[in-house]
């Protein structure tokens, strides 16, 4: 089966090369392409995925069942079973590596790999890939639900993209509580805070706002050059002076 599989795809590629329109490519160039392809095939193993296998199986099934072209039924069935049950296939001269399809594939609304406290891609042998909205995660983050991520992880994480994901999922409110934010200024229900730990490429300045009616605390990041709560409020509200829209409750 392995030898037939390799010869089948080698022959298919050869047919495509030799079938190039001779008005566009001279025969000598076609022969050179075929020779180079054969040399490359000997040096590098052919790689096969179930997507291209599915297309080939459909055509082979069509020419066999509809056009009554004589094909080896046993080999055709073997190819169709490979397409149904397997993923990537790497064919060498004496060895053939066949990968099972994943048991789990988890995507977000934009079809990016995403899993919360679980693998985004998992295989039956235990191999797993973790991701957060398309960003690959190490297992130590991926196996934990984002709601349980620790702010202290930011102090050790060196990868800027992973730090961004951690900050986004943990939230500035928890960062203020868990990383000992310093109060720089306050005005009414607003407080300007700074996190001194080097968890991002630049200092983190936050504007903490407390809703007078509900007591809900909301934190928004502001530029690190902000020095007063009023200045930060104006920046958040498109440079409108807070005195102009402040409403007593």
LUMBA-825474 format. One line per 5 residues: number of its first residue (from 1); their letters; for each residue y, x negated, z negated of N, C-alpha, C. Coordinates in pm, 1 decimal. Layout:
// LUMBA-825474
NUM	a	Y:X:Z:Y:X:Z:Y:X:Z ~ ...
***
This chain:
// LUMBA-825474
1	xxxxx	-120.3:-83.7:0.0:0.0:0.0:0.0:125.6:-87.4:0.0 ~ 122.2:-196.9:-78.5:239.7:-282.7:-87.6:271.6:-346.2:47.2 ~ 163.8:-396.3:117.3:185.8:-460.0:246.2:233.5:-358.8:349.2 ~ 174.8:-238.8:347.3:218.0:-135.9:441.9:363.8:-99.1:416.7 ~ 400.0:-88.5:289.4:536.6:-50.0:252.6:635.6:-152.6:305.5
6	xxxxx	602.1:-279.5:287.2:692.8:-385.3:332.2:702.3:-386.5:484.5 ~ 589.5:-375.7:552.7:590.1:-377.8:698.7:660.4:-254.6:756.1 ~ 645.5:-143.4:685.7:708.9:-19.7:733.6:860.4:-34.7:739.2 ~ 920.3:-86.0:633.7:1065.8:-96.8:630.6:1116.1:-214.3:712.8 ~ 1035.1:-318.9:724.3:1073.0:-427.8:812.7:1073.9:-378.7:957.4
11	xxxxx	970.9:-302.1:993.6:965.8:-247.6:1128.7:1078.3:-148.7:1155.4 ~ 1114.0:-70.0:1053.4:1221.3:26.7:1069.5:1353.7:-43.6:1097.6 ~ 1383.1:-150.9:1021.7:1506.5:-225.1:1044.3:1504.9:-295.5:1178.9 ~ 1387.4:-348.4:1217.5:1376.8:-413.4:1348.7:1405.5:-314.2:1460.0 ~ 1350.6:-193.7:1446.4:1374.6:-90.7:1546.5:1520.5:-55.2:1558.7
16	xxxxx	1590.5:-49.6:1444.2:1732.8:-17.1:1447.7:1812.3:-127.0:1517.7 ~ 1775.2:-254.0:1489.3:1846.7:-365.9:1551.7:1823.6:-366.9:1703.1 ~ 1698.1:-350.5:1744.4:1666.8:-355.1:1887.1:1715.6:-230.5:1959.8 ~ 1747.7:-125.6:1883.7:1794.9:-2.3:1945.4:1944.5:3.4:1964.3 ~ 2014.7:-106.0:1927.4:2160.2:-108.9:1943.9:2195.9:-99.6:2092.3
21	xxxxx	2295.3:-22.7:2121.9:2338.8:-1.6:2259.8:2368.3:-135.7:2327.8 ~ 2294.7:-163.2:2438.9:2310.5:-293.7:2504.3:2446.0:-308.2:2572.3 ~ 2518.4:-197.7:2591.6:2652.2:-209.9:2647.2:2748.7:-270.6:2545.2 ~ 2713.0:-257.2:2416.8:2798.9:-310.7:2311.4:2751.9:-447.1:2262.7 ~ 2621.1:-467.5:2260.3:2565.2:-592.5:2208.4:2464.3:-646.7:2308.2
26	xxxxx	2479.4:-770.4:2346.9:2389.0:-831.1:2444.0:2250.1:-849.1:2383.3 ~ 2148.5:-858.5:2471.8:2010.3:-871.3:2426.3:1989.3:-998.9:2345.1 ~ 2056.3:-1106.8:2384.3:2040.2:-1232.0:2311.2:2089.0:-1217.7:2167.5 ~ 2200.2:-1145.5:2150.7:2251.5:-1122.0:2015.0:2154.9:-1034.8:1937.0 ~ 2094.0:-936.8:2003.4:1994.6:-853.0:1937.7:1877.0:-937.1:1887.8
31	xxxxx	1830.6:-1029.8:1973.4:1717.6:-1115.0:1933.7:1756.8:-1206.0:1818.2 ~ 1880.4:-1257.0:1819.9:1926.7:-1342.1:1710.3:1932.8:-1262.7:1580.3 ~ 1981.0:-1139.1:1588.5:1986.1:-1054.4:1469.9:1846.9:-1029.4:1414.8 ~ 1751.4:-1004.4:1503.4:1615.3:-978.7:1458.6:1557.3:-1101.7:1390.9 ~ 1581.5:-1219.5:1448.7:1529.0:-1342.6:1390.0:1590.9:-1368.3:1253.4
36	xxxxx	1722.7:-1350.3:1240.9:1789.8:-1371.7:1113.7:1742.8:-1270.5:1009.9 ~ 1719.9:-1146.3:1054.9:1672.2:-1044.7:963.4:1534.6:-1080.0:908.6 ~ 1447.3:-1131.9:997.2:1313.2:-1170.0:954.3:1318.7:-1285.6:854.8 ~ 1406.1:-1383.3:879.6:1421.1:-1495.5:787.7:1475.0:-1449.2:652.1 ~ 1571.9:-1359.5:655.7:1627.3:-1306.4:531.2:1521.9:-1228.4:454.3
41	xxxxx	1441.1:-1153.1:526.4:1335.7:-1073.7:461.1:1237.8:-1163.5:386.6 ~ 1208.2:-1281.0:446.0:1115.6:-1374.1:381.5:1176.6:-1438.0:257.7 ~ 1308.9:-1453.2:257.4:1376.6:-1518.7:145.7:1406.5:-1422.8:33.0 ~ 1448.3:-1300.9:68.0:1485.9:-1200.7:-31.8:1395.2:-1079.2:-20.3 ~ 1354.7:-1023.1:-131.4:1267.4:-905.7:-126.7:1343.4:-782.5:-78.9
46	xxxxx	1275.7:-695.7:-3.3:1340.8:-570.2:34.0:1357.1:-480.6:-87.0 ~ 1469.0:-410.4:-91.7:1497.8:-319.4:-201.7:1499.9:-177.4:-145.7 ~ 1437.3:-87.4:-218.1:1420.7:49.1:-169.3:1456.7:145.7:-280.6 ~ 1533.7:248.6:-250.5:1567.2:350.2:-349.4:1513.7:484.3:-304.7 ~ 1499.5:576.2:-399.4:1442.0:705.1:-365.3:1531.8:784.9:-271.1
51	xxxxx	1665.1:752.5:-266.8:1752.2:825.1:-176.1:1714.0:800.7:-30.6 ~ 1702.4:671.5:7.9:1665.9:643.0:146.6:1521.1:681.5:171.0 ~ 1435.7:672.0:68.8:1296.9:713.5:83.9:1284.7:861.3:110.3 ~ 1371.7:940.2:47.6:1368.6:1084.6:69.5:1402.8:1117.6:213.6 ~ 1504.6:1048.8:268.5:1543.3:1072.7:407.6:1429.2:1036.2:501.6
56	xxxxx	1367.5:919.5:478.2:1256.6:876.9:564.0:1138.0:971.2:552.2 ~ 1110.1:1019.7:432.2:997.4:1111.0:412.7:1018.9:1241.4:488.5 ~ 1143.4:1288.9:488.3:1174.7:1412.1:560.2:1149.2:1395.3:709.5 ~ 1196.1:1283.7:765.8:1175.9:1261.2:908.9:1027.8:1244.7:942.1 ~ 956.6:1168.4:859.9:814.3:1148.2:885.7:736.9:1279.0:874.4
61	xxxxx	773.5:1359.7:777.0:708.5:1489.4:762.0:737.6:1578.5:882.6 ~ 860.0:1570.2:933.8:899.1:1651.5:1049.9:818.9:1611.0:1173.8 ~ 813.9:1480.8:1202.6:743.0:1437.6:1323.7:593.4:1462.2:1311.9 ~ 542.5:1465.3:1188.6:399.7:1489.9:1169.1:365.2:1637.5:1179.1 ~ 441.4:1723.6:1107.3:406.7:1865.2:1097.6:461.6:1948.9:1211.9
66	xxxxx	576.1:1910.0:1266.8:639.7:1989.5:1372.3:611.8:1932.2:1511.0 ~ 629.7:1801.5:1523.5:608.4:1738.2:1653.4:464.3:1695.4:1676.1 ~ 380.7:1711.4:1572.8:237.6:1677.5:1582.0:214.4:1532.1:1620.4 ~ 303.8:1444.7:1573.0:286.5:1302.4:1599.4:181.9:1248.2:1502.6 ~ 84.8:1170.6:1550.6:-23.2:1123.7:1462.0:26.0:1019.1:1361.8
71	xxxxx	18.8:1052.3:1235.0:53.9:959.9:1127.9:-62.2:950.0:1030.3 ~ -66.9:839.8:958.2:-169.2:823.5:854.7:-134.1:915.4:738.1 ~ -209.4:1023.0:720.9:-178.3:1124.3:620.0:-181.0:1066.5:479.0 ~ -273.3:974.8:453.6:-285.3:917.2:319.2:-162.8:832.1:285.0 ~ -117.2:754.3:381.6:-0.2:670.9:356.8:127.3:754.6:346.5
76	xxxxx	134.1:859.3:427.7:250.4:947.0:419.6:255.9:1015.1:283.1 ~ 141.9:1060.5:234.0:137.1:1122.9:101.7:176.1:1023.7:-7.3 ~ 131.6:896.9:7.8:166.8:793.5:-90.1:317.2:770.2:-92.2 ~ 378.9:766.2:26.7:524.0:746.6:34.0:596.4:864.0:-29.7 ~ 552.1:985.9:-2.5:615.7:1103.8:-59.0:602.7:1107.8:-211.5
81	xxxxx	488.9:1064.3:-262.6:471.1:1058.1:-408.4:563.5:954.7:-471.2 ~ 582.5:842.2:-401.8:675.6:741.0:-451.6:816.6:798.4:-462.1 ~ 856.2:872.0:-358.8:990.1:930.0:-357.9:1006.8:1032.0:-470.0 ~ 904.1:1111.2:-494.8:913.2:1216.1:-595.9:914.6:1158.6:-737.5 ~ 838.4:1053.4:-761.7:814.3:1008.5:-898.5:890.8:883.2:-938.3
86	xxxxx	941.0:806.5:-841.9:994.3:673.2:-873.6:1141.0:660.3:-834.4 ~ 1202.8:555.7:-889.5:1341.2:522.8:-857.0:1346.5:402.0:-765.6 ~ 1405.4:292.4:-815.5:1417.6:170.4:-735.4:1282.9:101.8:-721.1 ~ 1262.2:38.3:-604.0:1139.7:-35.6:-576.0:1178.8:-170.4:-517.5 ~ 1121.5:-279.0:-572.8:1148.4:-415.1:-526.8:1015.8:-473.6:-477.3
91	xxxxx	1009.9:-504.6:-348.3:884.9:-545.7:-286.2:886.4:-696.3:-261.1 ~ 790.7:-768.0:-321.1:770.5:-910.3:-297.1:638.9:-927.8:-221.1 ~ 603.9:-1052.2:-188.0:481.9:-1076.1:-111.6:356.5:-1036.9:-189.3 ~ 350.1:-1070.6:-316.7:230.4:-1043.3:-395.5:256.7:-952.4:-515.4 ~ 379.1:-907.0:-527.3:415.1:-823.1:-641.5:509.2:-713.7:-596.4
96	xxxxx	495.8:-597.3:-656.6:584.9:-485.6:-627.1:629.2:-423.3:-758.5 ~ 760.5:-426.7:-785.5:814.9:-368.1:-907.6:863.5:-226.7:-876.7 ~ 811.4:-130.3:-949.5:847.1:9.2:-930.5:907.9:63.0:-1059.6 ~ 1024.8:121.7:-1049.6:1095.6:173.0:-1167.3:1078.8:324.7:-1176.9 ~ 1048.8:370.6:-1296.2:1047.3:514.6:-1319.9:1188.9:569.7:-1308.6
101	xxxxx	1196.5:698.9:-1282.3:1326.5:763.5:-1287.4:1369.5:779.3:-1433.0 ~ 1499.0:784.4:-1458.5:1545.2:804.1:-1596.8:1497.9:937.7:-1652.6 ~ 1472.3:940.2:-1781.9:1438.9:1066.1:-1848.8:1564.7:1141.9:-1889.5 ~ 1677.0:1069.1:-1898.7:1804.1:1130.7:-1937.3:1915.1:1072.5:-1850.7 ~ 1998.0:1157.6:-1794.0:2122.5:1117.4:-1728.1:2229.7:1214.1:-1775.3
106	xxxxx	2329.6:1162.9:-1847.9:2434.7:1247.2:-1904.7:2568.7:1209.4:-1842.4 ~ 2639.8:1309.8:-1789.0:2767.8:1288.2:-1722.5:2874.7:1378.3:-1782.9 ~ 3001.1:1335.9:-1767.3:3111.1:1422.3:-1810.5:3154.2:1511.0:-1693.2 ~ 3265.7:1582.9:-1709.9:3310.9:1676.6:-1607.6:3348.8:1607.8:-1477.1 ~ 3380.3:1477.7:-1483.3:3417.9:1403.1:-1363.5:3303.1:1318.3:-1311.8
111	xxxxx	3181.1:1351.1:-1355.6:3059.6:1281.3:-1311.5:3058.4:1133.9:-1350.2 ~ 3122.1:1101.0:-1462.0:3114.8:965.7:-1516.3:3008.0:962.5:-1624.3 ~ 2941.5:848.5:-1638.9:2840.5:835.9:-1743.4:2906.0:856.2:-1879.3 ~ 2846.5:944.4:-1960.2:2906.6:974.7:-2089.9:2800.5:1032.4:-2183.0 ~ 2795.1:977.0:-2303.8:2707.0:1029.7:-2407.3:2771.8:1010.7:-2543.1
116	xxxxx	2758.9:1107.4:-2628.0:2820.2:1101.0:-2761.0:2710.6:1088.4:-2866.8 ~ 2692.9:965.7:-2915.6:2588.4:939.9:-3013.9:2450.0:931.8:-2953.8 ~ 2442.2:927.8:-2821.8:2314.1:920.0:-2753.3:2334.2:848.3:-2620.4 ~ 2223.6:811.1:-2558.6:2230.1:734.6:-2434.1:2281.6:820.2:-2319.7 ~ 2360.0:758.0:-2231.8:2402.1:824.7:-2108.2:2290.5:817.7:-2004.8
121	xxxxx	2213.5:709.1:-2007.3:2094.3:694.2:-1923.9:1982.8:641.7:-2013.0 ~ 1867.1:704.6:-2007.4:1753.1:662.1:-2088.3:1627.0:663.3:-2003.3 ~ 1539.5:565.3:-2030.4:1410.9:556.7:-1962.4:1298.7:574.7:-2063.9 ~ 1180.5:604.6:-2012.4:1067.8:635.1:-2099.9:1022.9:515.2:-2182.3 ~ 1053.7:392.5:-2136.6:1012.3:274.3:-2212.1:1110.4:238.8:-2324.0
126	xxxxx	1216.0:319.0:-2341.8:1312.5:294.7:-2447.9:1440.1:229.0:-2403.0 ~ 1444.4:177.0:-2281.2:1567.3:113.6:-2231.5:1674.8:220.1:-2213.1 ~ 1793.1:192.5:-2263.8:1900.4:291.3:-2259.6:2032.7:225.7:-2223.6 ~ 2120.6:304.6:-2164.4:2256.8:263.0:-2131.5:2351.4:360.8:-2198.3 ~ 2450.6:307.3:-2268.4:2546.5:391.0:-2340.8:2682.5:380.9:-2273.0
131	xxxxx	2753.6:492.2:-2270.9:2883.2:494.6:-2203.0:2972.2:601.8:-2264.1 ~ 3102.7:578.3:-2254.5:3203.5:674.0:-2299.9:3299.3:699.0:-2185.5 ~ 3287.4:814.0:-2120.8:3370.4:850.3:-2006.3:3374.4:738.5:-1901.8 ~ 3257.2:685.6:-1869.8:3245.3:585.2:-1765.8:3256.6:441.7:-1811.8 ~ 3296.3:417.1:-1935.9:3308.0:281.4:-1988.6:3177.2:246.0:-2060.7
136	xxxxx	3113.5:136.4:-2017.7:2988.0:96.3:-2079.9:3010.6:52.1:-2224.4 ~ 2922.8:95.3:-2313.5:2933.5:65.9:-2456.1:2815.6:-17.1:-2502.7 ~ 2836.6:-107.0:-2598.1:2721.6:-172.2:-2661.5:2645.1:-70.9:-2745.5 ~ 2521.2:-100.8:-2771.3:2436.1:-5.1:-2843.7:2491.7:28.4:-2982.0 ~ 2554.7:-69.6:-3048.2:2603.9:-46.3:-3184.1:2710.4:62.5:-3188.1
141	xxxxx	2783.3:82.8:-3078.1:2878.6:193.4:-3069.0:2810.9:319.3:-3014.2 ~ 2728.9:300.0:-2912.5:2672.3:413.6:-2841.3:2581.9:502.2:-2924.6 ~ 2509.7:444.1:-3020.8:2416.0:525.6:-3099.7:2486.4:605.4:-3208.3 ~ 2615.6:580.1:-3227.4:2692.7:649.7:-3330.5:2786.7:748.6:-3262.6 ~ 2793.0:871.0:-3314.1:2884.6:970.1:-3257.0:3028.7:921.9:-3276.0
146	xxxxx	3116.5:940.1:-3174.9:3255.2:893.6:-3185.5:3328.2:942.7:-3310.0 ~ 3292.5:1059.7:-3361.2:3356.5:1109.6:-3483.5:3327.1:1021.5:-3603.8 ~ 3223.4:938.4:-3594.0:3183.6:851.6:-3705.0:3215.8:704.8:-3679.2 ~ 3286.9:676.1:-3571.6:3325.8:538.0:-3545.4:3421.3:489.9:-3654.3 ~ 3411.4:362.1:-3688.0:3489.5:304.7:-3796.9:3609.9:227.0:-3744.3
151	xxxxx	3723.9:245.8:-3807.2:3845.2:174.1:-3766.9:3828.8:23.7:-3782.6 ~ 3746.6:-19.4:-3879.2:3726.3:-163.1:-3902.8:3664.3:-233.5:-3782.2 ~ 3595.5:-158.9:-3697.5:3534.4:-221.3:-3579.4:3640.0:-284.3:-3490.1 ~ 3760.3:-228.0:-3491.0:3867.4:-280.9:-3406.9:3907.6:-422.4:-3446.7 ~ 3887.3:-457.7:-3571.9:3926.8:-589.7:-3620.1:3836.5:-699.2:-3565.7
156	xxxxx	3715.8:-662.8:-3520.8:3620.6:-761.1:-3471.1:3600.7:-753.9:-3320.2 ~ 3636.9:-641.7:-3260.3:3612.9:-623.9:-3116.6:3709.6:-708.1:-3034.4 ~ 3655.4:-790.5:-2941.9:3736.6:-878.3:-2858.7:3767.4:-818.6:-2722.0 ~ 3686.3:-725.5:-2676.7:3703.5:-668.1:-2544.1:3816.2:-564.4:-2546.4 ~ 3917.6:-584.5:-2461.7:4034.9:-497.1:-2462.1:3999.3:-354.0:-2421.1
161	xxxxx	3910.0:-338.5:-2323.7:3872.7:-205.0:-2279.2:3798.2:-129.1:-2388.7 ~ 3709.6:-198.7:-2460.4:3638.3:-134.2:-2570.6:3732.8:-100.6:-2685.1 ~ 3832.9:-185.9:-2710.5:3931.6:-154.0:-2814.0:4008.0:-26.7:-2775.6 ~ 4041.3:-14.1:-2647.8:4111.7:106.2:-2603.2:4027.6:230.8:-2628.1 ~ 3898.6:222.2:-2598.2:3810.0:336.7:-2619.3:3799.5:369.2:-2767.6
166	xxxxx	3786.7:265.6:-2851.6:3778.1:288.1:-2995.8:3903.9:354.7:-3049.5 ~ 4020.2:305.4:-3006.8:4147.8:363.4:-3052.1:4157.5:508.9:-3009.3 ~ 4119.2:535.9:-2885.3:4129.2:671.8:-2832.2:4039.9:767.5:-2909.9 ~ 3917.3:726.6:-2940.0:3822.1:817.1:-3005.1:3847.6:827.6:-3156.4 ~ 3884.5:717.8:-3219.4:3909.5:721.9:-3363.4:4036.1:799.9:-3394.0
171	xxxxx	4139.2:780.1:-3312.2:4264.3:853.1:-3332.2:4359.5:777.8:-3423.9 ~ 4487.9:795.2:-3396.7:4588.6:722.3:-3473.5:4598.0:770.9:-3617.5 ~ 4562.7:896.4:-3639.1:4567.1:946.3:-3776.2:4472.4:871.4:-3867.8 ~ 4349.4:854.8:-3823.5:4252.3:779.3:-3903.8:4287.0:631.8:-3910.2 ~ 4342.5:578.6:-3800.9:4381.5:437.8:-3802.6:4485.7:411.6:-3911.2
176	xxxxx	4580.9:503.1:-3924.9:4683.8:487.4:-4028.1:4621.5:486.9:-4167.3 ~ 4525.7:574.5:-4189.0:4465.2:586.5:-4321.0:4374.0:469.0:-4352.7 ~ 4296.0:424.6:-4255.2:4191.4:326.0:-4281.4:4237.1:182.0:-4263.7 ~ 4349.1:159.6:-4193.1:4394.3:22.5:-4168.6:4527.0:-7.9:-4237.5 ~ 4559.3:67.2:-4339.7:4675.8:39.8:-4425.1:4803.9:22.5:-4344.7
181	xxxxx	4848.2:130.1:-4279.7:4972.0:125.2:-4203.2:5092.6:108.3:-4295.3 ~ 5192.1:33.5:-4247.5:5314.4:7.7:-4323.2:5423.4:104.9:-4280.3 ~ 5491.6:166.6:-4377.2:5600.5:259.2:-4346.2:5727.1:180.4:-4316.4 ~ 5784.4:204.3:-4196.9:5906.8:136.1:-4156.9:6030.4:221.0:-4182.2 ~ 6021.7:351.5:-4161.1:6138.0:438.8:-4176.8:6089.5:583.3:-4179.5
186	xxxxx	6170.5:672.5:-4230.0:6136.6:814.5:-4232.4:6262.5:898.1:-4214.3 ~ 6245.1:1016.2:-4159.2:6354.4:1112.6:-4142.4:6292.5:1251.3:-4142.7 ~ 6329.9:1330.7:-4241.7:6273.8:1463.8:-4260.0:6120.9:1454.9:-4265.1 ~ 6052.5:1531.1:-4174.3:5906.0:1531.3:-4180.3:5844.0:1424.1:-4090.2 ~ 5925.2:1330.2:-4043.4:5877.3:1225.2:-3953.8:5876.4:1090.5:-4025.7
191	xxxxx	5774.3:1008.1:-3995.9:5763.3:874.7:-4054.5:5722.3:776.5:-3946.0 ~ 5794.2:666.2:-3938.9:5759.9:560.0:-3844.4:5671.4:458.0:-3916.5 ~ 5553.0:431.9:-3859.1:5454.5:343.9:-3921.5:5421.5:227.2:-3829.9 ~ 5373.2:120.9:-3890.3:5328.7:3.4:-3815.0:5194.7:-42.1:-3870.1 ~ 5101.7:-70.0:-3778.7:4972.3:-127.5:-3816.7:4977.9:-275.2:-3783.2
196	xxxxx	4969.6:-358.7:-3886.3:4988.0:-502.2:-3867.8:4863.9:-573.6:-3816.7 ~ 4745.6:-513.4:-3834.2:4623.8:-579.3:-3787.3:4626.1:-594.2:-3635.7 ~ 4574.9:-704.4:-3588.8:4575.6:-733.7:-3444.6:4460.4:-660.9:-3376.3 ~ 4475.4:-530.8:-3358.3:4370.3:-452.0:-3295.7:4403.7:-415.9:-3152.7 ~ 4520.9:-455.1:-3105.9:4559.5:-427.1:-2967.7:4642.5:-543.6:-2917.2
201	xxxxx	4677.7:-539.6:-2788.1:4751.0:-650.1:-2727.0:4892.8:-660.4:-2780.6 ~ 4943.9:-552.5:-2837.7:5076.5:-554.5:-2898.3:5073.8:-472.3:-3026.6 ~ 5169.7:-493.6:-3116.9:5170.0:-418.8:-3243.3:5168.5:-268.2:-3219.1 ~ 5101.1:-195.8:-3306.6:5092.1:-50.9:-3295.7:5197.4:13.0:-3386.1 ~ 5292.6:82.2:-3324.6:5391.0:160.7:-3397.4:5358.8:307.7:-3374.9
206	xxxxx	5354.0:383.3:-3482.9:5317.4:523.5:-3476.2:5424.8:610.5:-3539.0 ~ 5445.5:724.9:-3476.7:5533.8:825.5:-3535.3:5445.8:935.4:-3594.3 ~ 5444.7:944.1:-3726.9:5364.2:1045.8:-3794.5:5451.1:1168.2:-3818.6 ~ 5398.5:1284.5:-3781.0:5473.5:1409.5:-3794.4:5391.5:1507.7:-3877.5 ~ 5454.5:1569.2:-3975.2:5388.0:1666.8:-4060.7:5446.4:1804.5:-4030.7
211	xxxxx	5360.6:1896.3:-3987.5:5406.5:2031.8:-3958.5:5444.6:2101.3:-4089.3 ~ 5571.2:2145.3:-4104.1:5614.3:2206.9:-4230.6:5537.5:2333.7:-4266.6 ~ 5492.6:2410.0:-4165.8:5427.2:2538.2:-4193.5:5278.5:2524.5:-4221.6 ~ 5211.3:2431.4:-4152.2:5065.6:2418.6:-4168.1:5024.9:2294.0:-4245.7 ~ 5114.8:2196.5:-4254.4:5079.5:2071.8:-4320.4:4994.9:1979.4:-4234.6
216	xxxxx	4973.4:2018.2:-4109.3:4891.6:1937.0:-4019.4:4965.4:1807.6:-3985.2 ~ 4892.8:1695.2:-3990.2:4950.2:1563.6:-3960.9:4912.4:1522.6:-3819.7 ~ 5012.3:1487.5:-3741.6:4989.9:1442.5:-3604.7:5056.6:1307.0:-3587.1 ~ 4986.5:1215.6:-3519.4:5040.1:1081.0:-3497.9:5048.1:1051.2:-3349.2 ~ 5159.8:995.3:-3308.2:5180.5:958.1:-3168.6:5225.8:813.2:-3161.5
221	xxxxx	5167.7:739.7:-3068.3:5206.9:599.4:-3053.4:5339.8:590.5:-2981.1 ~ 5426.0:500.2:-3028.8:5556.9:477.9:-2968.4:5571.3:329.4:-2940.0 ~ 5667.7:290.8:-2854.1:5686.1:148.1:-2822.1:5709.4:63.6:-2947.3 ~ 5664.0:-62.4:-2946.5:5676.6:-146.9:-3065.6:5818.9:-192.0:-3096.9 ~ 5913.9:-163.2:-3007.2:6052.9:-201.4:-3035.5:6127.9:-94.7:-3114.6
226	xxxxx	6061.2:15.9:-3146.6:6125.2:121.5:-3225.9:6143.9:73.5:-3369.9 ~ 6265.3:96.2:-3424.2:6294.9:48.5:-3559.8:6329.8:162.0:-3655.7 ~ 6350.3:282.9:-3603.8:6383.2:394.8:-3691.4:6306.9:518.4:-3647.1 ~ 6287.2:611.5:-3741.7:6217.1:734.4:-3709.6:6294.2:816.5:-3607.8 ~ 6427.1:822.0:-3621.4:6508.4:898.8:-3526.9:6494.9:842.7:-3384.8
231	xxxxx	6496.2:711.7:-3375.3:6482.2:648.5:-3243.8:6346.8:684.3:-3181.9 ~ 6243.1:682.0:-3264.0:6109.9:716.4:-3214.4:6101.5:863.5:-3173.4 ~ 6165.0:951.3:-3250.7:6165.1:1094.0:-3217.5:6235.8:1116.5:-3083.9 ~ 6345.4:1049.5:-3062.7:6419.1:1063.0:-2936.3:6332.5:1016.8:-2819.3 ~ 6259.8:907.9:-2839.6:6173.9:856.3:-2731.9:6063.9:957.2:-2698.4
236	xxxxx	6002.2:1015.9:-2801.1:5896.3:1114.4:-2780.1:5950.0:1236.1:-2706.5 ~ 6074.5:1274.1:-2731.2:6133.5:1395.0:-2673.8:6229.3:1362.8:-2559.8 ~ 6195.1:1262.4:-2479.7:6269.7:1228.2:-2358.2:6417.6:1202.3:-2388.0 ~ 6440.1:1119.1:-2488.8:6573.3:1069.7:-2524.7:6668.9:1178.7:-2573.9 ~ 6616.6:1291.9:-2617.5:6701.9:1395.8:-2677.4:6723.9:1362.9:-2824.4
241	xxxxx	6847.8:1366.1:-2868.7:6879.3:1337.0:-3007.8:6810.7:1439.0:-3099.2 ~ 6737.6:1392.3:-3199.0:6664.7:1486.6:-3287.9:6756.6:1584.6:-3358.2 ~ 6884.9:1549.7:-3377.4:6979.0:1640.0:-3441.0:7001.6:1766.2:-3355.5 ~ 6979.6:1754.5:-3225.9:7006.6:1865.5:-3134.3:6898.0:1972.4:-3136.5 ~ 6775.0:1932.2:-3168.4:6668.4:2033.1:-3166.9:6605.1:2053.9:-3303.3
246	xxxx	6655.5:1985.3:-3406.4:6598.0:2002.2:-3538.0:6622.4:2143.7:-3588.8 ~ 6518.2:2206.4:-3639.9:6527.2:2342.6:-3692.1:6474.5:2344.0:-3832.4 ~ 6556.5:2394.0:-3925.5:6512.6:2402.0:-4063.6:6409.7:2514.8:-4078.3 ~ 6304.9:2490.3:-4155.4:6202.0:2591.6:-4176.9:6186.8:2619.6:-4324.9
***
